[in-house]
Amino acid sequence: MKLKEIIERHHWRKQLKPSLQKRYPISELALFGSVASDEHAEASDIGILVDFNGSIGIGFF
């Protein structure tokens, strides 16, 4: 099974987004890079793009 399919099958956005939204003004989460283009290797990392509704400020770090 492809890594992207595994990530999508586990509904990672639906699980991760609500918990992050409790702490930060997040509007969207998306995959990018080799996983998103289905060109990943076994040692590839997973790139996650986070779009914010507003300012996250210095407290994010």
Contacts in CASP RR format, 6 or more apart in sequence:
PFRMAT RR
TARGET T0000
AUTHOR 0000-0000-0000
METHOD contacts of the structure
MODEL  1
MKLKEIIERHHWRKQLKPSLQKRYPISELALFGSVASDEHAEASDIGILV
DFNGSIGIGFF
2 38 0 8 1.000
3 35 0 8 1.000
3 40 0 8 1.000
3 44 0 8 1.000
3 46 0 8 1.000
4 31 0 8 1.000
4 35 0 8 1.000
4 36 0 8 1.000
4 38 0 8 1.000
4 40 0 8 1.000
7 31 0 8 1.000
7 35 0 8 1.000
7 46 0 8 1.000
13 29 0 8 1.000
16 29 0 8 1.000
17 26 0 8 1.000
17 29 0 8 1.000
20 26 0 8 1.000
20 29 0 8 1.000
20 50 0 8 1.000
24 52 0 8 1.000
24 56 0 8 1.000
24 60 0 8 1.000
25 52 0 8 1.000
25 53 0 8 1.000
25 54 0 8 1.000
25 55 0 8 1.000
25 56 0 8 1.000
26 50 0 8 1.000
26 51 0 8 1.000
26 52 0 8 1.000
26 53 0 8 1.000
27 51 0 8 1.000
27 52 0 8 1.000
27 53 0 8 1.000
28 49 0 8 1.000
28 50 0 8 1.000
28 51 0 8 1.000
29 48 0 8 1.000
29 49 0 8 1.000
29 50 0 8 1.000
29 51 0 8 1.000
30 36 0 8 1.000
30 48 0 8 1.000
30 49 0 8 1.000
30 51 0 8 1.000
31 46 0 8 1.000
31 47 0 8 1.000
31 48 0 8 1.000
31 49 0 8 1.000
32 47 0 8 1.000
32 48 0 8 1.000
32 49 0 8 1.000
33 39 0 8 1.000
33 47 0 8 1.000
34 40 0 8 1.000
34 41 0 8 1.000
34 44 0 8 1.000
35 44 0 8 1.000
35 46 0 8 1.000
35 47 0 8 1.000
36 47 0 8 1.000
END
